[in-house]
Amino acid sequence: MTKQAIIERTIEAINQLPDDKAEAISDFADFVRKRYEEEQLLQGIRKLTAEGSVFDFLTEDEDLYTEADLKQVYNG
């Protein structure tokens, strides 16, 4: 079914409902739209962080200490 056919079928159904039920459908449509927008935003953020180099410093471990820094050697 095409998007236009879905829209027409939904409008026809809404026209047959009382005002309070039609408003409930409108509220639900707003909820679904906002949830979709949030998902798109999160996917964009994930893509940016995965492809970007902002967090590269987390994978580049620098050796802060060597064995020469030890004051006491533990031979377990």
TADA-V626758 format. One record per residue. N is the residue number from 1. RES is the residue in one small letter. SS is DSSP state (helix for helix, strand for strand, loop for the rest). PHI is phi in radians with two decimals (999 if undefined). BURIAL is b if it has 16 or more other ideal C-beta (glycine too) atoms within 10 Angstrom, else e. Layout:
N/RES/SS/PHI/BURIAL
N/RES/SS/PHI/BURIAL
//
This chain:
1/m/loop/999/e
2/t/loop/-1.36/e
3/k/helix/-1.08/e
4/q/helix/-1.11/e
5/a/helix/-1.14/e
6/i/helix/-1.11/e
7/i/helix/-1.07/e
8/e/helix/-1.11/e
9/r/helix/-1.13/e
10/t/helix/-1.17/e
11/i/helix/-1.08/e
12/e/helix/-1.09/e
13/a/helix/-1.15/e
14/i/helix/-1.12/e
15/n/helix/-1.09/e
16/q/loop/-1.58/e
17/l/loop/-1.74/e
18/p/loop/-1.19/e
19/d/helix/-0.97/e
20/d/helix/-1.14/e
21/k/helix/-1.27/e
22/a/helix/-1.14/e
23/e/helix/-1.16/e
24/a/helix/-1.10/e
25/i/helix/-1.15/e
26/s/helix/-1.10/e
27/d/helix/-1.08/e
28/f/helix/-1.14/e
29/a/helix/-1.09/e
30/d/helix/-1.09/e
31/f/helix/-1.06/e
32/v/helix/-1.11/e
33/r/helix/-1.10/e
34/k/helix/-1.14/e
35/r/helix/-1.12/e
36/y/helix/-1.11/e
37/e/helix/-1.08/e
38/e/helix/-1.12/e
39/e/helix/-1.10/e
40/q/helix/-1.11/e
41/l/helix/-1.09/e
42/l/helix/-1.10/e
43/q/helix/-1.11/e
44/g/helix/-1.12/e
45/i/helix/-1.13/e
46/r/helix/-1.06/e
47/k/helix/-1.13/e
48/l/helix/-1.09/e
49/t/helix/-1.26/e
50/a/helix/-1.27/e
51/e/helix/-1.60/e
52/g/loop/-1.44/e
53/s/loop/-1.93/e
54/v/loop/-1.10/e
55/f/loop/-1.77/e
56/d/helix/-1.06/e
57/f/helix/-1.07/e
58/l/helix/-1.27/e
59/t/loop/-1.65/e
60/e/loop/-1.67/e
61/d/loop/-1.41/e
62/e/loop/-1.73/e
63/d/loop/-1.28/e
64/l/loop/-1.45/e
65/y/loop/-2.28/e
66/t/loop/-2.15/e
67/e/helix/-1.10/e
68/a/helix/-1.17/e
69/d/helix/-1.39/e
70/l/loop/-1.22/e
71/k/loop/-1.65/e
72/q/loop/-2.44/e
73/v/loop/-1.65/e
74/y/loop/-1.76/e
75/n/loop/-1.99/e
76/g/loop/0.22/e
//
